[in-house]
Amino acid sequence: MNKLIFANLIHRPLRSIISVLAVAIEVVMILSIVGIFMGQLNDQKDRVNGIGADLVVTPPNASFLAGMSGSPLPVKLAPVLGKLPHVAVAAPVITKFEMSGGLSILYGADFATYDALKPFTFLAGGPPKGAYDAIVDDIFARKGYHVGDTVQIMNQNFRISGIVENGKGGRTVIPLATMGDMIGTPDRASVIYLKADDPANIQTIIEEIHATPGMANYGVQPMEDMLSQYTPARFPGFNLALNVVIWIAVIVGFLVIFQSMYTAVLERTREIGILKSMGASKAAIVGVVLGETGLLTTTGVALGMVGTLGVHVLLGKLFPTFPFVLPFAWLGKGALIAFGGSLCGALYPAWMAARKDPIDALAYE
């Protein structure tokens, strides 16, 4: 039977190749969308965690995602918070989505206080000295930038004053005042990051802030609590986009396998009749059809995983700042989804083959 399965697939090589490619595309679609979304989410989480703050102060009802809350906080709150007994540093920051050259979050920060949260590690150059100086991280610099080069941010030219090690907030950081003027919110911030004099005093700081006149309704969260919200369920559109892609991929795999197995059964009507006349059971006939499906799907899944690695490498070359992370668990999930779609596509042709009458099959022309 195993020889028969291989012989059947080799007999129509083009159809077999198309079926394998369809399954491979199904796997690449699923794994790539997961890799892109999870890469963005985990990368943002890691870089926010690398800022070095213990608490984050946000306006009431603000989104937990950086770059989505605008700039409603008065910058003058930072010195007020900085004078609280257990606050060591208060750093106002503006975050804004930047679409030019790919999706990213641009940071506008007061360098002195932002650096005090956790010092930058400079790989070249140094801190900004002018209103239109910018710091970029080493991943951003892979695009071919060096200290002294000009980079365009929000249609404005900035001079790169320093290249820092990645992992501290935005890949590009410009002066807070400059960014406020550019987006029309001078003397405003999106969030204020706080550094405690001792982590044991975090809850005390929260109580002190809420006791400050006018700040009872402000959001004050430990960074650990905020970062715990960086999950796919809280990421806008993640589950919807993933489910849509999965269903499209499953439908593609189902239709291709169904068409391939259905036509194969029609072509081999006499062959099925001969097998049944020689004593082959219905289960054996079904096993042949499902065996062919399993072999096609296994090959397609393997090719799809290799293709996904190719997508990862290609994105890394073309878009070095674009994170692509593929959780190991999704390799198994992607394979199971592909096998499930293929199995559903093969069930009817297998059932149709098993129920053929051997007399009618032998007389078929």
N, C-alpha and C positions, 0 to 999 in steps of 0.2 A: 504493500500500500504506500509506503514511503517513496519507493521508486516511482510509483504512479503519480504521486503528488508533484514531485519534481518534474517529471516528464510533461505533465499537464501545463505547468507554468512555463516551461521552456518552449512548449509547442506554440504559444502565442507570446513571444518576448515583448513586443511593443505594449500589449495590453497589461502585461505584468509590470513593466517599467512604469507605466502611467499610474497604475494602482499604488505602487511603492512611493512614487513621487507625491501622490495625493495625500497619503498618510504622513509622509515626511513634512509636507507643507502644513498639515494639521498640527503636528507637534511643534514646528517652528513658530506658528502663530500663537499657540498657547504659551510656550515657554518665553517667547520674546516679550509679549505684553506683560507677563509676570516679572521678567527681568528688568524691564524699563520702569515699571511702577515701583517695584520694591527697591530698585537702585535709587530712584529719586527720594523715596521715603527714608530709607536707611541713611543715605548720604546727608540729607537735611538734619536728621536726628543726631548723627555723629558730630556734625559741624556746630550745631546749637549747643550740644553738650561740651564741646571744646572751647566755648567762650570763657568758661571758668567762673560763671556766676553761681550763686547759691539760691537766689530768688529772682523772680521776674515780676515786675509791676506792670499791669495793663489797665486800660480803661474798662469801665463796665461793659459786659457783653461782647468783649473782643474775641476774635478767633484765636485758637491756640496755635494756628499756623502762621509763621512769620511771613510778612509780606502781604497779608490780607486784611489788616486792620487800619490802614491809613496812618495818619499822624495826628491823633487827637490829644496827646499828652503835652502839657506845657513843659518845656525844658527846665523852667525855673523850679520844678518839683524836685529835680535831681539834687541840688544843694540842700534843700530841706530834708530830703530822705538821708542824705549823706551825713547830716548832723545828728541823726538818731543814735542813741548810746551804743548800739551793737552793730551798726552798719560801718564797714570799713571803706567801701567804695560804692558809689552810685553812678552808673554810666548810662546816659540817654542815647538811644539808638533809633534811627529810622530804617525800616526795612521796606523794600519795594520790589515787586516782580519786574524783571527786565527781560524783554523778548528778543532784543537784537542779538544775533549770533547764537540763539538758542535760549531756552528757558533757564533763568537763574534768578537768585535773590540778591539784590544790591544792598549793601550796608552803608549807611551814613553814620559816622560815629565821631565823638570827641576823642581824639587819639589818646590823650593823657589818661582819662578815666577808663576807657575801653582796654587799653594796654595794661592798666593796673589790675583788672580782673584776672588776667592771666597773660603774662608778657608774650608778645610776638617773638617768634624765632626767625630772625632775618637771615636769609640765604644770600642776599645781595642788596646793596643800597641801604636805605634807612627810612625813618619816619617822614611823613609829609611835612613840607615846609611852607607850602603855599596853598591858596584856596582851591587850585586846580591840580593838585598832586593826588595821586592814587596809590594805594598798596594793592598788589595782586598776589595770589598764592602761586606756588610752584606748578600746580596743575594748569592753571590759567596760562602761565608763562610758557607751557609746552606748545602753545599756538605759534611760538616764535618771537615772543616779546622779551625784551631786556630792560634793565634799568635805564631810564632816560628816553625810552621810546614813547610815542604818543598812542594812546588808546582812546577810542570813542565810546563814551558812556552817556546814554540818553541824548544822543546827537550833540554832545559837547566833548571837545578834546581835553584829555587829561594827560599829564606827564607821569609816567611810572617812577615813583621815588624809591620804591623798595619791593623786593620779592620775598615773601615769607613762606614758611612751611604751612601746608594746607591743614585744615581741621579746626580753624577758629572763625566761626561765623561765615560771612560771605567770601566768595572767591575774589571779589573786588570790594575795597573799602575806601570811601571818599570822605572828606570832612563833613561833619554834621551840618554846619551852617550852610555850606555850599549846596548840599542836597536839599535842605529845607527851602532854600531860595529857588532851586530848579523845579521843585514840584509844587511850589506855591504855598508852602506851610512853614514859614520862618518861625524860629523859636518853638518848634513843636517836635515831638518824638513819637515813635510807634510804641516803644517799650522802654522801661528803665530797668537795667540789670543791676542787681545788688550783690555785693560780697560781704558775708558776715564776718565779724571778728572771730567767731567760733561757731562751727556748725551746730553746736548744742543750743545756740541762741536763735535758731531760725524761727521757731514758733513764737518766741518773745518779740522778734522783729515784726512778724505778721500782726500781732496784737497791737504793737506800737503804731504801725502804719494805719490800721483801721481806727485807732483812737485819735489820729491826727485830724483836726477839723477839715471837713470837706472830702475826706478820703475813705469814708466808711464803706462806700459801694465799689471801690476800686478792686480790681483783681490782683491778688498777691499769692503767688504759687511757688512752692519749692521747685527747683529745676527738675528734680527727680519725678515729681508728680506730673509736671507738664510733659516731660519726655515720654512718660508712660502712655500718653494719649496718641503718640505717633504709631498708630496701627492702621492696617488696611481699611478696617471698618470706619475709621474716622477720616480717612483720606478722601476728599470729594471725588466721586465718580469711579473710585477704584473697583469696587465690587460690581457695579453696573457694567463698566467697560470689560472687565474680566469675564463676566457671565455672557455678554454678547459675543465676545470673541470665541469663547468655548463652544457656544451653541452653533455659531457659524462653522467652526472647525469640525465639530461632530457631524453636522449635516453634510459637509463636503466629503468627509471620510465615508459616511454612510452611503451616500449616493454613488460614489465611485466603486466601492466594494460591491454594492448591490448590483450595479450594472455589469461589473466584471464577472461576478459569480453567476448571475442570471444568464448572461450570454454563454458562459462556459458550460452551464448545465444544458442549455438548448443544443449547443454544438456536439455534446457528448451523450446524446440520448441513446444511440446504439451501444456505446461503450457501457453505459449504465445498465442497459438491458443484458449485455453479456455478463457483467459482474453479478447481477441478480440471478441470472440463470445458472451461474456456477455456485450459487449458494451464499452470496454476499448478503448480509442482513441490512435492514434499514439503517441501523446504527453505524455499520461500516461505511455505507454510502454517505451518510451525514458526516462521518469522520473525515472522509476524503475532502469534501467541500470545506469543512471547517479547518482541516489541516492546511489546505491551500491558503485560506484566509489568514490563519495564524502565521504562516511563513511570510506572506506578503506584509502583514502588519509588523512583525518583528523586524524585518528588514527596513520598513519605512520608519519605524520608531528610532532605530539605530542611526539611520541617515538623518532624521530630524534632529537628533541630539547633536550630531556633528555639525549640521547646518546652523543650529543655535549658537554653538561655539564660534562658528564663522561670523555670525551676526555680531557677537560680542567683540571679536577682534576687529571687525570692520568699523563698528561704532567707536571703538577705542582709538583707531587711527584717524578717522574723519572728524570725530567730535571728542577730543581728549577730556573735556570737562563734563561729559555726559556719563553719569554712573549707570552701570548695568550689573545688577546683582541677581544671581539665580539661586534661590534657596534649594538645598539638596532635596527636600521633601517634594518639591514640585517636579523633579525629574520622574519620580515614581507616579505622581498624580497625572502628569502629562501622558505617560505611557498607558496608564489604566484608562484614561479617557479615550485615547486612540483605539485601544483594544475593545472598549465598550461599543464605540461607534461602528467599528468594523464587524464585530460579532452581530450586532443588530442588522447590519446590511447583508450578512451572509445567511441569516436564519431562514428567510423565505426560500431563497434558491436551494438551500440544503433540504428543507422540508419538501420542496417540489421534486427534487431528485429522488428522495427516499420513497415517495409515494408512486413513482412511475411503475406501471405494470410491465413486467419483463417481456410479455408477448407483444404488447404494443410497441415497446421500445425496440425490440429486435426487428419489427416490421417497418420501423421509421426510416424514411429516406429524406 
